[in-house]
Amino acid sequence: MHKLNRREALAANLLIVPPGTAFGSSANSAVSFGIIGTGNRGRLVGTLMTQDPRARLAAICDVYPDRIDLAKTEVPGAARVPAHRDHRDLLAGAGLDAVLIATPVYLHPEHFEAAVEAGKHVYCEKPVAADVPGVKRVLAAAGRAGGGRSQVFGFQQRFSPEYLAVERMIRDGRLGEITLMTAFWVYGAAAFQSRPQPAMPLEEYKKRAWVAWKDRSGDLIVEQDCHGVDVLNWYAGARPLKAVGDGGRLRRTSGDIADHVNVTYYYPNRTKAWLLGTQLPPLGYRDIREVIYGTLGAVETHRKYYKLYRPDTRDYVTVESRREITIDAVEAFFGGILAGKPVNNVASSCDSTLASLLGGMAMDRRREVSWEEMIR
């Protein structure tokens, strides 16, 4: 098996650089941004944003003082900017161009809407919302904003040069007719361990441990597995017509979300896709990837590589990613702002969130559910 590094792949014209990654902004330009939500993801992506020389951190916000203190310790420059407890105060600040929203999923529609109405460029973590009404609220807010501002949700695969190269292969017919797609989101976690509730009211506990509650996170398939669903939609070039599935709880004792899902999606042109998501394996075990099967070849995609299977040689060509793909998304976001070419993936992000909700509904009802039924 031959492995190509990124330089070799570029020379071989295997990698497709996405529009907006080459920018013509002046060297002293800087996008002033704030962070709404300084939990784990907010601090991680916020740090990546501060490392972009075209960006400048201007403010942070979280409802919990301990989260603000962590941000001041972990995010470069956070200790020197204003810290707010209310997102509306941050958005009202002068000179703020953009915001990173990394709050719990059920709050995304409210915070996205507020940021859009404040005239900010928005980078919001995935998924769009925890339920169908929330997705509709985001779509309505985005529609009112027009096309002058970047609106990005954190489906990073869409910005990865390696994932984009595979998308080009599919569109160019190099894999032939796509017959089957699979997405694995096997993430070892302590789903089987008991997590006793601390001494606080249940409602407050659900705010802190929001990911474990379906009405806050949308369930496992929405909060965790939506990345895989997004790739399936993207490579299918459509949203699913319907889904069937099962899943539920085998070992989880906290919250009310599932610990495993198994969903089949049916796309136009007779393409099927299978999603397997679970947190049941031992802590630290991971199998997160997609495999696309065509009549002329197959390709496996991953955040760190893609592997193209060639029937003529009966071997794989592997192209490795040069870095964490969230950096690609962050660079595209700031680059689009400075180049005056707004980046917007709201429509595909809403479709992928809805497809995840569709799979969750099929799992819960143990029967086929159509897109139209899910929307209703």
C-alpha positions as CSV (number, residue, x, y, z in Angstrom):
1,M,0.0,0.0,0.0
2,H,1.4,3.4,-1.0
3,K,0.9,6.4,1.1
4,L,1.0,9.9,-0.4
5,N,1.8,12.9,1.7
6,R,-0.1,16.1,1.2
7,R,2.6,17.6,-1.2
8,E,2.6,14.5,-3.4
9,A,-1.2,14.5,-3.5
10,L,-1.3,18.1,-4.5
11,A,1.2,17.4,-7.2
12,A,-0.9,14.6,-8.5
13,N,-4.0,16.9,-8.5
14,L,-5.8,14.6,-6.0
15,L,-6.6,17.4,-3.6
16,I,-9.2,20.0,-4.3
17,V,-8.7,23.2,-2.3
18,P,-12.1,24.7,-1.4
19,P,-13.1,28.2,-2.5
20,G,-12.2,30.8,0.1
21,T,-9.1,29.2,1.4
22,A,-6.8,31.6,-0.5
23,F,-7.5,35.1,0.6
24,G,-6.6,38.5,-0.5
25,S,-7.0,40.4,2.7
26,S,-4.5,43.0,3.9
27,A,-1.9,41.9,6.4
28,N,-3.2,44.2,9.2
29,S,-6.8,43.2,8.9
30,A,-8.3,41.4,11.9
31,V,-11.8,40.0,12.6
32,S,-12.9,40.9,16.2
33,F,-14.8,37.9,17.7
34,G,-16.4,36.9,20.9
35,I,-17.1,33.4,22.4
36,I,-20.5,32.6,23.7
37,G,-20.2,29.4,25.7
38,T,-16.8,28.6,27.2
39,G,-17.2,24.9,27.9
40,N,-14.9,22.2,26.5
41,R,-15.7,22.9,22.8
42,G,-15.9,26.6,23.2
43,R,-12.4,26.7,24.7
44,L,-11.0,24.3,22.1
45,V,-12.4,26.1,19.0
46,G,-11.9,29.5,20.6
47,T,-8.2,28.7,21.1
48,L,-7.9,27.7,17.4
49,M,-9.5,31.0,16.4
50,T,-7.0,33.0,18.5
51,Q,-4.2,31.2,16.7
52,D,-5.4,32.6,13.4
53,P,-3.4,35.8,12.8
54,R,-6.4,37.4,11.0
55,A,-8.6,37.2,14.2
56,R,-8.6,39.0,17.5
57,L,-10.5,37.8,20.6
58,A,-12.6,40.7,22.0
59,A,-15.0,39.1,24.6
60,I,-16.1,35.9,26.2
61,C,-19.4,34.8,27.8
62,D,-20.8,32.0,29.9
63,V,-23.5,31.7,32.5
64,Y,-21.1,29.8,34.8
65,P,-18.2,31.6,36.5
66,D,-16.1,28.5,36.7
67,R,-16.3,28.1,32.9
68,I,-15.2,31.7,32.5
69,D,-12.3,31.1,34.8
70,L,-11.3,28.1,32.7
71,A,-11.4,30.2,29.5
72,K,-9.2,32.8,31.1
73,T,-6.7,30.1,31.9
74,E,-6.8,28.1,28.7
75,V,-7.8,30.5,25.8
76,P,-5.0,32.8,24.8
77,G,-5.9,36.4,25.6
78,A,-9.2,35.6,27.3
79,A,-8.0,37.0,30.7
80,R,-7.5,40.4,29.1
81,V,-11.0,40.9,27.5
82,P,-14.4,41.6,29.0
83,A,-16.2,38.5,30.4
84,H,-20.0,38.5,30.3
85,R,-22.7,36.3,31.9
86,D,-25.4,37.2,29.4
87,H,-24.9,36.7,25.6
88,R,-26.9,39.8,24.9
89,D,-24.3,41.9,26.7
90,L,-21.6,40.4,24.6
91,L,-23.5,41.0,21.4
92,A,-24.1,44.6,22.3
93,G,-20.4,45.3,22.7
94,A,-18.9,47.8,20.3
95,G,-16.6,46.7,17.5
96,L,-17.5,43.0,17.5
97,D,-17.5,41.5,14.0
98,A,-18.2,37.8,14.7
99,V,-19.1,35.3,17.4
100,L,-18.4,31.6,18.1
101,I,-21.4,29.9,19.6
102,A,-20.5,26.8,21.6
103,T,-23.5,26.6,24.0
104,P,-25.7,23.5,24.6
105,V,-27.5,22.3,21.5
106,Y,-31.0,23.3,22.6
107,L,-29.8,26.9,23.0
108,H,-28.3,27.2,19.5
109,P,-31.5,28.5,17.8
110,E,-31.9,31.3,20.4
111,H,-28.2,32.3,20.3
112,F,-27.9,32.0,16.6
113,E,-31.0,34.2,16.1
114,A,-29.7,36.8,18.5
115,A,-26.3,36.9,16.8
116,V,-27.8,37.3,13.4
117,E,-30.1,40.0,14.5
118,A,-27.1,41.8,16.0
119,G,-25.5,41.8,12.6
120,K,-22.7,39.4,13.4
121,H,-20.9,36.8,11.4
122,V,-21.7,33.5,13.1
123,Y,-19.7,30.3,13.6
124,C,-22.0,27.9,15.6
125,E,-21.1,24.5,16.8
126,K,-23.1,21.5,15.4
127,P,-25.8,20.4,15.3
128,V,-28.2,23.2,14.4
129,A,-30.8,22.4,17.1
130,A,-32.2,19.6,19.3
131,D,-35.6,19.4,17.6
132,V,-37.5,20.2,14.4
133,P,-38.9,23.6,15.6
134,G,-35.4,24.7,16.6
135,V,-34.2,23.9,13.1
136,K,-37.1,25.9,11.6
137,R,-36.2,28.8,13.8
138,V,-32.6,28.9,12.6
139,L,-33.7,28.7,9.0
140,A,-36.1,31.6,9.5
141,A,-33.4,33.7,11.2
142,A,-30.8,32.9,8.5
143,G,-33.4,33.9,5.9
144,R,-34.0,37.3,7.5
145,A,-30.2,38.0,7.6
146,G,-29.8,38.0,3.8
147,G,-26.5,37.0,2.2
148,G,-24.0,39.6,3.5
149,R,-22.7,37.7,6.6
150,S,-20.9,34.4,7.1
151,Q,-23.1,31.8,8.8
152,V,-21.2,28.6,9.5
153,F,-22.1,25.5,11.5
154,G,-19.3,23.3,12.7
155,F,-19.6,20.4,10.3
156,Q,-15.8,20.5,9.7
157,Q,-15.7,17.7,7.1
158,R,-17.2,20.1,4.6
159,F,-14.0,22.3,4.8
160,S,-11.4,19.5,4.8
161,P,-9.3,19.3,1.6
162,E,-9.3,15.6,1.9
163,Y,-13.1,15.2,2.2
164,L,-13.5,17.8,-0.6
165,A,-11.2,15.7,-2.8
166,V,-13.4,12.7,-2.3
167,E,-16.5,14.7,-3.0
168,R,-14.9,15.8,-6.3
169,M,-14.2,12.1,-7.1
170,I,-17.8,11.2,-6.6
171,R,-19.1,14.1,-8.7
172,D,-16.6,13.3,-11.5
173,G,-17.8,9.7,-11.6
174,R,-14.5,8.2,-10.6
175,L,-16.2,5.8,-8.2
176,G,-19.0,5.0,-10.7
177,E,-22.5,4.7,-9.4
178,I,-22.7,5.1,-5.6
179,T,-24.6,2.0,-4.3
180,L,-24.0,2.0,-0.6
181,M,-22.5,4.3,2.1
182,T,-21.7,3.6,5.7
183,A,-20.9,5.8,8.6
184,F,-19.4,4.6,11.9
185,W,-19.4,6.8,15.0
186,V,-18.2,4.3,17.5
187,Y,-16.9,6.4,20.4
188,G,-15.8,4.5,23.6
189,A,-17.2,6.2,26.6
190,A,-18.5,5.4,30.1
191,A,-22.1,4.8,28.9
192,F,-22.3,1.8,31.2
193,Q,-21.1,3.6,34.3
194,S,-23.5,5.1,36.8
195,R,-23.2,8.9,37.2
196,P,-25.1,9.9,40.4
197,Q,-26.7,13.3,40.3
198,P,-25.0,15.9,42.4
199,A,-26.8,17.7,45.2
200,M,-28.7,20.2,43.0
201,P,-32.2,20.6,41.6
202,L,-32.9,18.3,38.6
203,E,-33.4,21.2,36.2
204,E,-30.0,22.8,37.1
205,Y,-28.4,19.4,36.7
206,K,-29.9,19.0,33.2
207,K,-28.4,22.4,32.3
208,R,-25.0,21.3,33.4
209,A,-25.2,17.7,32.0
210,W,-27.3,18.7,29.0
211,V,-25.7,16.2,26.6
212,A,-27.3,13.3,28.5
213,W,-30.9,14.6,27.9
214,K,-32.8,14.2,24.7
215,D,-34.7,17.5,24.9
216,R,-31.3,19.3,25.4
217,S,-29.1,17.5,23.0
218,G,-31.5,15.8,20.5
219,D,-30.3,12.4,21.5
220,L,-27.0,10.5,20.7
221,I,-27.7,10.4,17.0
222,V,-28.2,14.2,16.8
223,E,-25.5,15.5,19.1
224,Q,-22.7,12.9,18.3
225,D,-23.5,11.1,15.1
226,C,-24.7,14.1,13.0
227,H,-21.1,14.5,11.6
228,G,-21.5,11.1,9.9
229,V,-25.0,11.9,8.7
230,D,-23.7,15.1,7.3
231,V,-21.1,13.3,5.2
232,L,-23.8,10.8,4.0
233,N,-26.1,13.7,2.8
234,W,-23.2,15.5,1.2
235,Y,-21.9,12.6,-0.8
236,A,-25.4,11.4,-1.7
237,G,-26.0,15.0,-3.0
238,A,-29.4,14.9,-1.4
239,R,-31.3,14.5,1.9
240,P,-32.8,11.1,2.7
241,L,-36.3,10.2,1.6
242,K,-36.9,8.0,4.6
243,A,-35.2,6.0,7.3
244,V,-35.6,2.8,9.4
245,G,-33.7,1.9,12.5
246,D,-33.4,0.7,16.0
247,G,-31.3,1.4,19.0
248,G,-31.8,2.5,22.6
249,R,-30.2,1.9,26.0
250,L,-28.3,-1.2,27.0
251,R,-26.1,0.1,29.8
252,R,-26.6,3.8,30.2
253,T,-28.1,4.8,33.5
254,S,-27.9,8.6,33.5
255,G,-30.0,10.9,31.5
256,D,-32.5,9.6,28.9
257,I,-30.5,9.4,25.7
258,A,-29.6,6.2,23.8
259,D,-26.3,4.5,24.0
260,H,-26.5,2.8,20.5
261,V,-28.2,3.5,17.2
262,N,-28.5,1.6,14.0
263,V,-30.2,3.4,11.1
264,T,-30.6,2.8,7.4
265,Y,-31.2,5.9,5.2
266,Y,-32.8,5.7,1.8
267,Y,-31.7,8.4,-0.7
268,P,-32.8,9.2,-4.2
269,N,-31.3,7.2,-7.1
270,R,-31.6,4.0,-5.0
271,T,-28.6,4.8,-2.8
272,K,-28.7,3.4,0.7
273,A,-26.7,4.4,3.7
274,W,-26.1,2.8,7.0
275,L,-25.2,4.6,10.2
276,L,-23.8,2.8,13.3
277,G,-23.4,5.0,16.4
278,T,-22.6,3.8,19.9
279,Q,-20.8,4.7,23.2
280,L,-20.8,1.2,24.5
281,P,-17.2,0.2,23.8
282,P,-14.5,0.6,26.4
283,L,-13.3,4.1,27.2
284,G,-10.8,5.3,24.6
285,Y,-11.9,3.0,21.8
286,R,-12.8,4.8,18.6
287,D,-13.9,3.9,15.1
288,I,-15.1,7.1,13.4
289,R,-15.1,7.0,9.6
290,E,-17.2,6.6,6.5
291,V,-16.9,4.2,3.5
292,I,-18.4,5.0,0.1
293,Y,-18.9,2.1,-2.3
294,G,-19.2,2.7,-6.0
295,T,-19.3,0.4,-9.0
296,L,-15.8,1.6,-10.1
297,G,-14.1,1.9,-6.7
298,A,-14.5,2.6,-3.0
299,V,-13.1,5.2,-0.6
300,E,-12.8,5.4,3.1
301,T,-12.9,8.9,4.7
302,H,-11.6,9.9,8.1
303,R,-10.6,13.1,9.9
304,K,-7.0,12.1,9.4
305,Y,-6.9,10.6,5.9
306,Y,-8.8,9.1,3.0
307,K,-8.1,5.7,1.4
308,L,-9.0,5.2,-2.2
309,Y,-9.5,1.6,-3.3
310,R,-8.6,1.0,-7.0
311,P,-10.0,-2.2,-8.5
312,D,-7.3,-2.1,-11.3
313,T,-4.5,-2.6,-8.7
314,R,-6.7,-4.1,-6.0
315,D,-4.9,-1.8,-3.5
316,Y,-5.4,1.4,-1.7
317,V,-3.9,4.9,-2.1
318,T,-3.8,6.7,1.2
319,V,-3.7,10.5,1.5
320,E,-3.2,11.8,5.0
321,S,-4.6,15.1,6.4
322,R,-2.1,17.7,7.2
323,R,-3.8,18.9,10.4
324,E,-7.0,18.9,12.5
325,I,-9.8,19.7,10.1
326,T,-11.5,22.2,12.5
327,I,-8.6,24.5,11.5
328,D,-9.8,24.3,7.9
329,A,-13.2,25.4,8.9
330,V,-12.0,28.2,11.1
331,E,-9.7,29.5,8.3
332,A,-12.5,29.4,5.8
333,F,-14.8,31.3,8.2
334,F,-12.3,34.2,8.8
335,G,-11.0,34.2,5.3
336,G,-14.5,34.6,3.8
337,I,-15.2,37.5,6.1
338,L,-12.0,39.4,5.2
339,A,-12.4,38.6,1.5
340,G,-15.9,39.8,1.4
341,K,-17.1,36.4,0.3
342,P,-19.4,35.2,3.1
343,V,-19.3,31.4,3.8
344,N,-22.8,29.9,4.5
345,N,-23.6,26.2,5.1
346,V,-26.9,26.8,7.0
347,A,-29.0,24.9,4.5
348,S,-26.9,21.7,4.5
349,S,-26.4,21.9,8.3
350,C,-30.2,22.1,8.8
351,D,-30.7,19.2,6.4
352,S,-28.1,17.1,8.3
353,T,-29.6,17.9,11.7
354,L,-33.1,17.1,10.4
355,A,-31.8,13.8,8.9
356,S,-30.3,12.9,12.3
357,L,-33.7,13.7,13.9
358,L,-35.3,11.5,11.2
359,G,-33.0,8.6,12.2
360,G,-33.8,9.2,15.9
361,M,-37.5,9.1,15.2
362,A,-37.2,5.9,13.2
363,M,-35.2,4.4,16.0
364,D,-37.7,5.4,18.6
365,R,-40.7,4.2,16.6
366,R,-39.1,1.0,15.3
367,R,-40.6,1.6,11.9
368,E,-40.0,3.4,8.6
369,V,-40.4,7.2,8.9
370,S,-40.5,9.5,5.9
371,W,-38.9,13.0,5.7
372,E,-42.4,14.5,5.4
373,E,-43.7,12.8,8.5
374,M,-40.6,14.0,10.4
375,I,-41.1,17.6,9.3
376,R,-44.8,17.4,10.5
